[in-house]
Amino acid sequence: MTRHPKIRRPEPGGYQTWINSWRLSLEAEGLSKRTVTLYVDVAQFFAGWLRHTRPALRDWDEVGRDELRAFFAWMRERGEPCPHALRDPAAAPPACAGYGKGYINNAGRSLQQFFGWYAEEEDLPNPFVKVAVPAAPRADEAPPPVLEAEQLQALVRDAERGRDFESRRDTAILRLFMCTGTRLAELALLQLDDINLQRREARVTGKGSRQRIVPFDQRAALALDRYIRVRTKHPAAHLPALWLGVRRRQAMTPNGVYQMLVRRGLVLGVRIYPHLLRHTFAHRWLDAGGAEGDLMALAGWDSNQMLRHYGRSAKSARARRAYDRIDVMGGI
């Protein structure tokens, strides 16, 4: 079953005018760029769905509780039509899985924010008042997927086989992702001055523009050193960004880093995305007996909720090791 890609969105049409105004409002509030992007993406997705399934509606003031509830049900039940077909019918795979509870919950909270803003802006009733935000996954439900050690090793070894600029760069990115668990934007937007090879530290900028220092291991330091050496010969070496493109004389974007991971994974038949590496880092840290408080600091989490979410993958492995250590039967 194929998960629906979040990047393929149907056109929002005339609904876009109010979405643009909402974006300005969100930016004026000082929300992070990532949060604004996520909120706006959901509003555009919902607008495209409305145009496709409710063509009689013309603007947001005609949208009510029934449309919101139908949208959430459609996301849960794989949808008819398939979400792929909203943008490109030919791209619809033969079988699709519905969206996960986590994403549907995020979509619900995003639309709750949008309609709260829109109702206040236009002095209209808020259709979301009597609509429940779809429930988030339970703490013991659907632990995040992680990569096996053999898969991590295969990814790194494949990149390390080359000694050209692209191979050196990709190796450094992969190793830094794997040994720090940073978010995509945190790693992709690193500046050259953010790296301290002697101390094996990187200064990353996380959510809310908060900065923190993340350590990296010796192998990542070696990979970074090799990359930085070949980087000095790049036509765009004068740029402050750490990661540079291969064909263009400019810095890599977060999307460029994302596509690199996808491409590297496809070569080995593994689906790779940045948060999968973040999940895997958290899993391996906890599975190796790392302290939860230290993981929170390293990952940039302020809430135990994220720790519980990411820690579910390692729970059974830790329980098994504890079982073998304790020896319940005591030799009986």
C-alpha positions as CSV (number, residue, x, y, z in Angstrom):
1,M,0.0,0.0,0.0
2,T,1.4,3.4,-0.9
3,R,1.1,6.4,1.4
4,H,-0.2,9.5,-0.3
5,P,2.5,12.0,-1.1
6,K,2.2,15.3,0.7
7,I,3.7,17.3,-2.1
8,R,1.1,16.7,-4.8
9,R,-1.7,19.1,-4.1
10,P,-4.7,20.0,-6.3
11,E,-5.0,23.7,-7.2
12,P,-7.0,25.7,-4.6
13,G,-8.4,28.1,-7.2
14,G,-10.3,31.1,-5.8
15,Y,-9.8,29.9,-2.2
16,Q,-6.2,30.9,-2.5
17,T,-6.9,34.6,-1.9
18,W,-7.8,34.1,1.7
19,I,-5.0,31.6,2.1
20,N,-2.6,34.3,1.1
21,S,-4.0,36.7,3.6
22,W,-3.8,34.0,6.3
23,R,-0.1,33.4,5.5
24,L,0.6,37.1,6.0
25,S,-1.2,37.0,9.3
26,L,0.8,33.9,10.4
27,E,4.1,35.5,9.4
28,A,3.1,38.7,11.3
29,E,2.6,36.6,14.4
30,G,6.2,35.5,14.2
31,L,5.5,31.8,13.6
32,S,8.4,29.8,12.2
33,K,8.6,29.3,8.5
34,R,8.1,25.6,8.9
35,T,4.9,26.1,10.8
36,V,3.5,28.6,8.3
37,T,4.4,26.2,5.5
38,L,2.6,23.3,7.2
39,Y,-0.5,25.4,8.0
40,V,-0.8,26.8,4.5
41,D,-0.2,23.5,2.8
42,V,-3.2,21.9,4.6
43,A,-5.5,24.9,3.8
44,Q,-4.5,24.5,0.1
45,F,-5.1,20.8,0.2
46,F,-8.5,21.2,1.7
47,A,-9.3,23.9,-0.9
48,G,-8.3,21.6,-3.7
49,W,-10.5,18.9,-2.3
50,L,-13.4,21.3,-2.0
51,R,-13.1,22.3,-5.7
52,H,-13.0,18.7,-6.8
53,T,-15.7,17.2,-4.5
54,R,-17.9,20.3,-3.8
55,P,-17.9,22.3,-7.0
56,A,-21.1,24.2,-6.1
57,L,-19.2,26.0,-3.3
58,R,-17.5,29.2,-4.3
59,D,-15.8,30.6,-1.2
60,W,-14.8,29.9,2.4
61,D,-18.0,31.4,3.8
62,E,-20.0,28.6,2.2
63,V,-17.9,25.8,3.9
64,G,-19.6,24.2,6.9
65,R,-19.2,21.4,9.4
66,D,-20.3,18.8,6.9
67,E,-17.5,19.6,4.5
68,L,-14.9,19.5,7.3
69,R,-16.1,16.1,8.6
70,A,-16.3,14.7,5.1
71,F,-12.7,15.8,4.4
72,F,-11.4,14.1,7.5
73,A,-13.4,10.9,6.8
74,W,-12.0,10.9,3.2
75,M,-8.4,11.2,4.5
76,R,-8.9,8.3,6.9
77,E,-10.6,6.0,4.4
78,R,-8.1,6.4,1.5
79,G,-10.5,8.6,-0.3
80,E,-12.7,8.4,-3.4
81,P,-11.2,9.7,-5.5
82,C,-7.7,8.8,-4.5
83,P,-5.7,11.8,-3.3
84,H,-3.2,11.2,-6.1
85,A,-6.0,11.6,-8.6
86,L,-7.0,15.1,-7.4
87,R,-3.9,16.5,-9.1
88,D,-3.0,13.9,-11.7
89,P,-5.4,10.9,-12.3
90,A,-2.7,9.1,-14.2
91,A,-0.5,9.2,-11.1
92,A,-2.9,7.2,-8.9
93,P,-1.3,3.9,-7.8
94,P,-3.4,0.7,-7.8
95,A,-3.6,0.6,-4.0
96,C,-3.3,3.4,-1.5
97,A,-3.2,3.5,2.3
98,G,-5.1,6.2,4.0
99,Y,-3.3,9.0,5.8
100,G,-2.0,8.2,9.2
101,K,-3.7,9.5,12.4
102,G,-0.8,11.8,13.1
103,Y,-1.1,13.6,9.8
104,I,-4.9,13.8,10.0
105,N,-4.6,15.2,13.5
106,N,-2.1,17.8,12.2
107,A,-4.5,18.7,9.3
108,G,-7.4,19.1,11.8
109,R,-5.4,21.4,14.0
110,S,-4.2,23.5,11.0
111,L,-7.8,23.9,9.7
112,Q,-9.0,24.8,13.2
113,Q,-6.5,27.6,13.2
114,F,-7.5,28.8,9.8
115,F,-11.2,28.9,10.4
116,G,-10.7,30.6,13.8
117,W,-8.8,33.3,12.0
118,Y,-11.2,33.5,9.1
119,A,-14.3,33.8,11.4
120,E,-12.7,36.6,13.4
121,E,-11.5,38.4,10.3
122,E,-14.9,38.3,8.6
123,D,-17.1,38.4,11.8
124,L,-18.7,35.1,10.8
125,P,-19.7,31.9,12.7
126,N,-16.8,29.5,12.9
127,P,-17.8,26.1,11.4
128,F,-15.2,24.4,13.4
129,V,-16.8,25.2,16.7
130,K,-18.7,21.9,16.8
131,V,-16.2,19.8,14.9
132,A,-13.8,17.6,16.8
133,V,-10.2,17.6,15.7
134,P,-9.4,14.0,14.6
135,A,-7.6,12.2,17.4
136,A,-3.9,11.8,17.4
137,P,-2.3,8.3,17.6
138,R,-2.2,6.8,21.1
139,A,1.2,6.6,22.8
140,D,1.3,2.8,22.3
141,E,0.0,2.9,18.7
142,A,2.0,2.5,15.5
143,P,5.6,3.2,16.6
144,P,7.6,5.3,14.1
145,P,9.5,3.2,11.6
146,V,13.2,2.9,11.9
147,L,16.1,1.7,9.7
148,E,18.1,-1.4,10.6
149,A,21.8,-1.1,11.2
150,E,22.5,-3.0,8.0
151,Q,20.5,-0.5,6.0
152,L,22.3,2.5,7.6
153,Q,25.6,0.8,6.8
154,A,24.6,0.1,3.2
155,L,23.6,3.8,2.6
156,V,26.9,5.1,4.0
157,R,29.0,2.5,2.2
158,D,27.3,3.2,-1.1
159,A,28.0,7.0,-0.8
160,E,31.6,6.3,0.4
161,R,32.5,4.4,-2.7
162,G,33.0,7.6,-4.7
163,R,35.6,10.3,-4.2
164,D,34.0,13.0,-6.3
165,F,32.4,16.1,-4.9
166,E,28.9,14.7,-4.8
167,S,29.9,11.5,-3.1
168,R,31.9,13.4,-0.4
169,R,29.0,15.7,0.2
170,D,26.4,13.0,0.4
171,T,28.5,10.9,2.7
172,A,28.9,13.9,5.1
173,I,25.1,14.7,5.0
174,L,24.2,11.0,5.6
175,R,26.6,10.6,8.5
176,L,25.6,13.9,10.1
177,F,21.9,13.0,9.9
178,M,22.5,9.5,11.3
179,C,24.6,10.5,14.3
180,T,22.8,13.7,15.3
181,G,19.1,13.1,14.5
182,T,18.7,16.7,13.4
183,R,15.6,17.9,11.5
184,L,15.8,18.5,7.7
185,A,15.9,22.3,7.9
186,E,18.4,22.3,10.8
187,L,20.9,20.2,8.7
188,A,20.2,21.6,5.3
189,L,20.6,25.3,6.3
190,L,23.9,24.8,8.1
191,Q,26.5,27.5,7.4
192,L,30.2,26.6,7.0
193,D,30.9,28.6,10.2
194,D,28.4,26.5,12.1
195,I,30.8,23.5,12.0
196,N,33.6,23.0,14.5
197,L,35.6,19.9,13.4
198,Q,38.0,20.1,16.4
199,R,35.2,20.0,19.0
200,R,33.0,17.8,16.7
201,E,30.1,20.2,17.1
202,A,27.5,21.8,14.9
203,R,25.4,24.8,15.7
204,V,21.9,24.3,14.4
205,T,18.9,26.5,14.3
206,G,15.7,24.7,15.3
207,K,12.0,25.6,15.7
208,G,11.3,29.1,16.9
209,S,14.8,30.2,15.7
210,R,16.3,28.6,18.8
211,Q,19.9,27.6,18.4
212,R,21.6,24.6,20.1
213,I,24.9,22.7,19.8
214,V,24.8,19.1,18.6
215,P,27.8,16.9,18.9
216,F,28.8,14.4,16.1
217,D,31.0,11.4,16.1
218,Q,34.5,10.9,14.7
219,R,33.4,9.3,11.4
220,A,31.1,12.2,10.7
221,A,34.0,14.6,11.5
222,L,36.2,12.7,9.0
223,A,33.4,12.8,6.3
224,L,32.9,16.5,6.9
225,D,36.6,17.2,6.7
226,R,36.9,15.4,3.3
227,Y,33.8,17.2,2.0
228,I,35.1,20.6,3.1
229,R,38.4,20.0,1.4
230,V,36.7,19.3,-2.0
231,R,34.3,22.1,-1.3
232,T,37.1,24.7,-1.5
233,K,37.4,23.9,-5.3
234,H,33.6,24.4,-6.0
235,P,32.7,27.4,-8.1
236,A,30.4,28.6,-5.3
237,A,32.9,28.0,-2.5
238,H,32.6,31.6,-1.5
239,L,29.0,31.2,-0.3
240,P,28.4,30.8,3.5
241,A,26.2,27.8,3.1
242,L,27.8,24.5,4.0
243,W,26.1,22.3,1.4
244,L,26.5,23.3,-2.2
245,G,24.8,21.9,-5.3
246,V,26.5,19.8,-7.9
247,R,25.2,21.3,-11.2
248,R,24.3,24.8,-10.0
249,R,26.6,27.3,-8.4
250,Q,24.4,27.8,-5.4
251,A,23.6,26.4,-2.0
252,M,21.4,23.3,-1.6
253,T,17.9,23.9,-0.4
254,P,16.1,21.6,2.2
255,N,14.2,20.1,-0.8
256,G,17.5,19.4,-2.5
257,V,18.8,17.5,0.5
258,Y,15.4,15.7,0.7
259,Q,15.7,14.6,-2.9
260,M,19.3,13.5,-2.4
261,L,18.1,11.2,0.4
262,V,15.3,9.8,-1.7
263,R,17.7,9.2,-4.6
264,R,20.3,7.4,-2.4
265,G,17.6,5.2,-0.9
266,L,16.1,4.2,-4.3
267,V,19.5,2.9,-5.4
268,L,19.4,0.4,-2.6
269,G,15.6,-0.2,-2.7
270,V,15.0,1.6,0.6
271,R,12.5,4.5,1.1
272,I,14.5,7.2,2.9
273,Y,13.3,10.5,4.2
274,P,14.8,12.9,6.8
275,H,12.4,12.1,9.7
276,L,13.0,8.4,9.2
277,L,16.7,9.1,10.1
278,R,15.5,11.2,13.1
279,H,13.3,8.3,14.3
280,T,16.2,5.9,13.9
281,F,18.6,8.1,15.8
282,A,16.1,8.4,18.8
283,H,15.5,4.6,18.6
284,R,19.2,3.7,18.6
285,W,20.0,6.2,21.4
286,L,17.3,4.8,23.7
287,D,18.0,1.2,22.6
288,A,21.7,1.6,23.6
289,G,20.7,2.8,27.1
290,G,21.0,6.6,26.5
291,A,19.3,8.9,29.0
292,E,16.0,10.3,28.0
293,G,16.8,13.8,29.2
294,D,20.0,13.9,27.1
295,L,18.0,12.8,24.1
296,M,15.6,15.7,24.6
297,A,18.5,18.1,24.7
298,L,20.2,16.7,21.6
299,A,16.9,16.5,19.6
300,G,15.7,20.0,20.6
301,W,12.5,18.9,22.3
302,D,10.8,20.9,25.1
303,S,8.1,18.4,25.7
304,N,8.1,14.8,27.0
305,Q,5.3,14.1,24.4
306,M,7.9,14.0,21.6
307,L,10.1,11.8,23.6
308,R,7.3,9.3,24.2
309,H,6.4,9.4,20.5
310,Y,9.9,8.7,19.2
311,G,10.7,6.3,22.0
312,R,8.0,3.9,21.2
313,S,10.2,2.2,18.6
314,A,12.8,1.2,21.2
315,K,10.4,0.2,23.9
316,S,10.1,-3.5,23.1
317,A,13.8,-3.9,22.5
318,R,14.6,-2.3,25.9
319,A,12.0,-4.4,27.6
320,R,13.5,-7.6,26.2
321,R,17.0,-6.7,27.4
322,A,15.6,-5.9,30.8
323,Y,13.8,-9.2,30.9
324,D,17.0,-11.2,30.1
325,R,19.0,-9.1,32.7
326,I,16.5,-9.5,35.5
327,D,15.9,-13.3,35.2
328,V,12.5,-13.5,36.7
329,M,12.7,-17.3,37.3
330,G,16.0,-16.9,39.2
331,G,17.3,-20.3,38.1
332,I,14.1,-22.2,39.1
